[in-house]
């Protein structure tokens, strides 16, 4: 459950534990400088340390602010910089800035939030910012935390900075197509802090859906989602993450009795090597039954049940001061139970299919000049005797101080296929690796303008051609599988993307994000022994507004999905279609600002209205229903 709190409303923060350092900035005006001001709330912060960290050559410069909070870096070369500001008693901020020329004059205002009482030395959002802060700056912050505690008369163990806890709870009702109601309730507990030299984050979540009285309801749905994640970080150079997710959804009516099971386990590890290298390792296991397949007309490559393993390792290194290079190896294996061919689905006629893939990939980037970055890579896969090669590339061009143009491509140039059946790739909307694993070709181009952190606009277009059978999900809610579309080999999916974020007033920031796509054209042989042409489209848009003066958040989203299946041969097969619309409103309010509670209490209200059907047959009496389905959920969160 997303929470709008005092620290998440303000954009960039971290804990300030470093005392003022000598060598204050040369404040003044003039060309060829990055100047700025550090403020806390509406007051300037003097004696705050400010770092300019070059992300390519890893050079570091440092100044301190004067009594008015001003700072200035003179003669900064072109490049991409992270500016880190911090002062004792406040949360640090990290701001990224691109300099196209050393002669440019640029100004930054960096806002710091005061550290919450009882949050410990690490601060509220320090866990999220550790990876953005250079190791030497991070060590200096941690070393000075103990000195500051001693100077104020506190007795603090040198390696312990305290824990912070967040509790969340929700409760509501959900209405299904038949008009029956189900109760939705759940909770989440999160703990962050330090244990010795280890930074620890632990989160657990439970969500339950309970249907009506089974004796009187025509149909009912019971479900439960459980998740647990553990994050460990030993300094800024070593990270381990362990997570588990389980879901069970049981839908019972007069005609169906199919339980949905989904289990997913994942372990990842990352280790920095010196200042220029990093190793990453991931292992995951997924076991599902009846989760991805929902209708008779689903492509036969979507399994009734499957068990999948994935193991991946990669190494990333900096090449000189202008480039990076990554090489990796991935092994995937899926054991699937595919439906037998016949007009009626018969669980006794499942076909067992095992597939294994070995993927070798590499990617890199080199900055040819301060305003031009060239990216390149190769993805190749070996599967059951077939080999495929997919090169990829991209260009990022800085157009002046605020504008940036970007383009990328990937295309499968060679494939020696020995199997007519495709693999199955479940994907989440906006998944970054969907093109790599499920696409034959992907092309994208975008142009963006960014002026500060709260004013940016971006327009882009993407063209994808699908090579593997996929189900594209538009919701991360495991209890809402119906909000999805399936893609088959040969589908073309052009998409237009738009993003605009603007600070309407000093205390109001709004963000509009939209995606529109329409395509298809792929042909599949369905389980009813007929060929169908796939047609699909979707429109996804959201408006997120933050009122910083009252710490209120308002989020509105609208989704419209449609899919049509037309028989390739007339009178051979039954046409089918699906159309779904959903409108969602989420309002959150931090009560601490209004009531001065001492800790962050946030209330959240989530209202969702939808209509439409899953795949329905356009024949006989099967007609789509426009009955509205509603969901009302309220919740709270508290941090202490």
N, C-alpha and C positions, 0 to 999 in steps of 0.2 A: 504494500500500500504506500503510495507516494505521500510524503509528508512535507508541507511547507512550513519551515521553522525560521526562527530568527537568523540562523546561520546559513540556511540554504537559500533564503531570499536574496541576500547579498551575494554577488557572484563569486569572488575569489578570496578565500581565506585560509589561514593556518595558525598554529599557536605561536605566540611571540615569547621567546624565553632568553633572548640574547641582550645583554646590557649594551648601552651605547658604546661605540668604538671610536677612537680618535681618528682624525683625518676627515673632517667634514667636507661636504661638497663645495665646489666653487660655484656659488649661486650667482646667476647673472644671465644675460641674454647674449645672443650671438649665433652665427651660423655653425653648422656641423656639430650639433649637440643633441643629446636627449635629456630634457629637463622635465621636472615634474613636481608633484606635491603629494605628501602622504598625510591622510586625514583619518581620524577616528570619529565616526559619526559626522558632526559638523565642525569639529575642532581640529586644527593642525597638530601634527605629532612631531615634536622635535626629538633629536637624538635617536631617530629610527634608522636602522641599518638597511641599506639598499644595495643589492647585488645586480650586476649585469653579467649574465652567463651566456656565452656564445655556444649554441647547441651543436655546432659542427666541429670547431677546433677546441672546444671545452675550455677556452680561456675565461677568466673570471676577474671582474673589477668590482670595487666596493667603495661606497661613500656613505656619509651619514647626513641626515637632514639638519637644517638650522632650526632656530626657535619657531619659525613660521611653517615648518614642515617641508621646506623646499629642498630639492636636490638637483644636481646637474652632472652628467657625464660628457666630457668633451672628447672629440675626435674618436668616436666609436666607428670602427670599420663597417662596411656593409655585411649583412648576414641576418640570421634569425637568432633572437635573444629571448631568454627568459629573465624577467626582472623579478627578483624576490625581495619583498619588504617585510621587516619584522621588528617588533619592539616588545619588551617585557609587558605582560598583562594583556596582550592582544593576540588575535589569531593571524598567522602569516598569510600573505597573498602572493600568488604567482601570476604574472601577466606576460603573455608572449607578444613580441613586437618584431616586425621585419623592417630592416633598413636596406633600402635599395642603393644608397650612395652615402659616403661618409660626409658629404656636404649638406645633407638634409637636416633640418631642425624639426624635432618631434617632441610632443609634450604628453605626459602621462599623469593622470590623477589616480592614485592607488588608495582604495578604501580598505581600512582594517576594522574588524569587529572585535569588540572586547571579549576576552575569554570568559566563558560561563563559570560561575562559582561552582566548585566541586567537580569540575570536569577533569581535574588532574593536569599535570604538566604537559601532557601531549595535546590537550585542547580538543575541541569538538570535532573538527574536520581534518586533523593532522593525519589520520590514517589514510585519507583519500589523497593527500598532497605529497606524501613521502616520496613517491616515484618521480615527482616533478622537481624536487629539490636536489641540487648536486650534493654528492657525498660529503665534500669538505664543509659546505655550509651546514648540512645536517648535523655533522659531528660537532660543529661549533655551537649550534643551538642546544644540543643535548648536554654538552659539557657545561655551558653556562646556566642551565636549569638548576643544577645542584648548587652552583655558586650563589644564584639569586635566592634560593630557599634558605641557605645558610645566612646570608646577609639580612634576611627578614626575620631571623630567629626561629625558623621552622626546622624540625628534624625530619628529613626525608631520606629514605634509603637511596643510595646513588643510582640504583638500576630500576627503581619502581616509580612510575608516574601516575598510577591510579587507573581506575576503570570507569567507564561510562556505560550506562544501560539505557536502552530504549524499549518500551513496551507498546504494543499496538493491539487493538481489539476491534472487530467489526461484527455487525449483526444486521440482517435484513431479510427480505423475501424476494423470491424469483418465481415468475409465472411461465409455464410452458405453453406449447401450442394448443393443447387440449383445454387450457384454462385452469388447470390445477396449480396450486401454490406449493412452493417448497421453501423451507427456511434455510438461510445461508448464515453461517457464523464461523468465526475463526479468530486467531490471534497470532502474534509474532513477538519474539523476544530476541533482542540483539545486545551483545556485550562487546565493547572495544576497550583496549588498554594494554598495559605493558606488564609482562611477567618476566622479571629479570631484564635481560637485554632483548627479549623477544616481544614484538608487537603482536597482539592476539585479537582476532575478530571472530565471534561466534554468533550465528543467527539460526533460529529455528522457527518454523511456520507450520500452522495447521489450519486447513480450511475444510468445512463440512457442509454438505448439501443434503437436507433431509426432506423427503417427499411427504405427501399427505397420508392419511390413514389408508393403508393398503387394502383394507376390507371394503372401503367405499369408493376409492378413486378408480377411474377408468384406466389410468396409467400413473406411474409414479417414477421418480428418479432419486436415487441415493448416490452420493459420491463423497470422496474424501481425498484431499491432497495434503501430503506431508513433505516437507523439505528441511534439510539441515546442511549448513555450510560452515567450514572452519578455515580461516585464513591466518597464516603464520608468516611473519616477516622478521628475519634476523638482520637488522640494519637495512640500509637501502639496497643491498646487493643480492639478497637471497630471499625468495618468496615461495611458499607452499600453500596450495589451496585444495581442499577436499570437500566434495559436495555430494548429496544424495537427494533424489526426488522420486516420490512414488505417488501414483494416482489410481483410484478405482472408482468407476462410474457404472452404476447398475440401472438400466432403464427397462422397465417391465410394463407390457401392455397385453392385450388379448392376442396379439400376433407375434410378439417378439420377446425374447428373453436372452439378451446378449450382454454379458458383463464386459466392461472395458478395463483393461489393466495396463499400466505403464510404469516402468521402473528405469531410473537412470542414475548411474554412479560415475563420478569423474574425479581424477586426481591430476593436478598440474604442478610443475616445479619450474622455477626460473632462477638462474644463478649468473651474476655478473662476473666477468673475468678481467681484472684490471680495469682500465678506463675505456677500453675499446671493444670488448667482446661480451657476448651473452649467450647462454645455453637455455633452451626451453624444452620441456618434456611434458607430454599429455597422454593419459590413458583413460579410456571411458568404456562403459558397458551399458547397453540399453536392451531391455526385454519388454515387449509389448504384445498385446492381444486385442484385436478388434478396435485399435485406436485410430489407425489411418484409413481403414476401409469402412465406408458408410452406406454404400448403395450397390445395387445389382450392376449398375452401369459403370462402376469404377473400372479403370483399366486393370487388366489381370496382373500387371507387374506390381500393383500395390498389394502387399501381403495381408493375409488374414491374421498372421502372427509372425513375429520375427525376433531374432536375437542377434545383436550386432556388437562387435568389438572394434575399437580404434586405438592405435598406438602411434604416436607421432613425436619426433624429435627434430630439433633444428638448432643451428648456430648462426648468430648474427655478429658481424664484425665491422668496425669502421675502417675504411680504406683511405688512408691519408686524412686530409682535413676537409675533403669535399664529397666523400661518398660512403655508402654502406653496402654490404653484401650479406645475403642470407641464403643458406642451403639447408634442405631438410628432407626427411624420409618419413613416409606415412604408410602404415599397414591397416587395411580395413577388411573385415570379414562379416558377412551377414548370412545367417541361416533363416530361410523364409518358408512359410507355408502358404503357397499360392493357391487361389481357388481353381478348381477343375472347371472345364468348359461345359456349360450346360445352361439352359434357360433359368433353372432354379438353383440357387446356391445350396450345395450339399456339403456340410462339414466333413463327411466321410470321404469326399473326393478331393481332398487337398493334395497338391503336389509339393514335395519337398525339394527345395532348391538351395544350394550353397554357392555363395559367390565370395571371392577374395580379390582384393586389389592391393597392389604395391605402387604407391605414388612417390615420385621423385620431383622435387620442386626447388626452384631458386628464384630469388628476386633481389634487385638492387636498385640503387639510385646514385646519380652523380650530378653535382652542381657545376655546370659548365661555366656559368657566370653568376653574379649575385642575383640576377632576376630570372634565371633559367635553370630548372631542375628537370633532368631526364631520368625516367624510371624504365626498368626492363626486367624480364623474367621468363621462365619456362616452366610449364607443368606437364609432366608425362606420367602415364599410368599403364600398368601391365595387369590385365584381368583375364584369367582363364584362357591364356593363349593369344589374346588380342592386345595390341599396343596402340597408344594414341599419344600425339605430341601437340601441345598447345602453347605457342609463344605468346607473350603479353608485353605491353609497353605503355608508356604514358609520358606526358609533358605537362609541367606546371610552369606558367609564365606569369611573372609579376608585372602588372601594367600600371606603372606609377606607384604612388604611395598607398592607395586604398584598394585598387582593383587587381583581381587575379583571375586568369583563365586556366582551365585544366581540361585535359582530354586523356582517355585511356582506351585500350583495346585488348582483346584476347580472342584468338580464333584457333580452332582445332584444324591443323594443316595436314595431319596424317592420321589415319586410323585403319588398322588391319583387324577388322571385326570378324569373329568366328561364331558369334551368337546373335540371333535376331532379337532376343528379348533384352530389354534394357534393365539397368539397375534402378533402384528406387531411392530417391533423395528427398526426405522431408526437410522443408526449409521454412524459416520465419521471415516474414516481410521485412525488407531492408537487411537481410542477412548479407554479410560482406563476402562470404565464400560460396554463395550460390552459383555464381558464374563459373567458378573454378571447378566445382564438382558436378554441376548439372547442366552447364551450358556448352553448346557447340561454338558459339561466338557471342561476344559482348562488346558493344561500343558505347562510349559515353563522352559527353562534352558539357562543360558548365562554365559560367562566368559569374564571379561574385565580387561584391564590394563590401568591405568591412572597415568601419570607422569606430574604433572603440569596441568594447565587449558587448554593448547593448544596441548597436546600430549596424545591421548587416542585411544584405539582400543577395539571393543566389537564384539563378535560373539554369536549369540543366535538362538534357535529354539523354535517353538510354535506349539502345536496341539490343534485345537478347533473342537468341535462337536456342531452343531447348533440345538437348540430346538424350536426357535421362528422364524417366517418368518421375514426377515430383508432385507433392501436395504442398501448396503455399498457404501458410497460416497467417492470419492477420491479427490474432490475439494470442498473448502468452498465457491466458487463462486456460488451464487444462480442462476445466469444466465447460468450456465453450469451444468444442471442436468444430461446430458447424460453420463458423466464420472462416471459411477456407475455400480455395479453388484448386483444381488439379491441372497439371501441365503434362503434355505427352511429347514424345519425340516429333520434331518438325514444327512445333508451335513457334511463331514469331510474336514477340511481345514488346512493342515500342512503348515507352513511358516518358512522360514529361513531369519534371519535378520543380517545385517552387518553394522558396523559403524567404521569409522577411521577418526581421526582428528589429524593433524600434522602441526607443525610450520616448514615450509620448509626452511625459513630464518628468521632472526630477524624481518622482516617486512612483511612476507607472511604467512598466516594461511589458510589451506584448510581443508574441511570436506566432506567426502564421506559417503552417507547413502543409503542402498539398502534393499529391501524386495522382496522375491520371494515366491509365493504360487501357489499350484495347487491341486485341489480336487473336491469335490462334492459328488454325490451319492445319494442325497436326492430325494424323489419322491413327486410330487404334482399333484393334480387334477385341471387342468386349466379350464378356463371359456369356452373352446370349448368342455368340457365333455370328455377329454382324459387325460391319465396319462403320465407324462414326467419325464425323469431322468435328473437331473441337473449336468452339468459339467462346471467348471470355473477355471480360472487361472489369475494371474496378476504378473507383474514385475514393480516395482517402484524404481527408483534410482535418486539421485541428487548429484551434486557437487557444493559446496559453497566455493568460494575463496575470501579472504579479503586481499587487498594490503594496509597495514597500512601506509606506507610512503606517498602514494598519496591519501589515503582514498577512494579507489575504490573497489567496490564489483562486482563479477561476479558469477551468479547463473545459472546452467544448470540442467534441470530435464527431464527425459524420463519416460513415462508411457505406458505400453502395457497391455490392458485388453481383455479378451475373455470369451465368454459364449456360451454353446451349450445346446440345449434342444432336447433330443432324445425320441421318443415315446417308451413307455415300451412294447406295443403290436404292432407288425408289421402291417402296413397299417391302423393303428388307430391313426390319428393325423398327423400333418404336421411338420416335423423337422424345427428348427429355429436356428439361430446363430447370434452372434455379435462379432465383433473384432474391437478394437480401439487402435490407436497409437497416442501419442502426444509428441512433442519435444518443450521445452520452454527455452528461453534464457532471462535473466534479467541482465542488467548492470546499476549500480548506481555510481554516482560520487559526492563527496562533493566539491563544488566550492569554499568554503571559504579558503581552503588550497592553492588553485591555484591563486585566485584573491584577497585574503585578504579583504573580503567584510564586515567583522565585525560581521555578523550573519551567521548561518549555512544555506546555500543554497545547496540543493541536487537535481540533475537531475536523472531521472530513465527512462530506455527504456526497454520495454517488448515485445518480439517477440514470437509468438506461432504458430506452424504448426501442424495440425492433419489430420488424415484420418481414415476412417472406417464408420460403420453404427450403428444405433440402431438395435434392434432385427429385422432380415429379415428372410423371409421364404425360405427355400431351395426347392422351387418347382416352376414350371412354369417359368415366366420371371423375378422373383424376384431374382436378383443377387446383391451381395455387390458392392458398388462403392468405387474405390480407389482414387477418386478426392480429392485433397488437400484442406483443409480449413485453412485460415490464419487469424491471428489477430495481429495488430500492435498498440501498445499503448505507448505514451510518457507522462511523468509527472514530476512534481517538488514538492519540499517541502521546507519550510522555517521555522526556529525556531527563536523566538525573545522574 
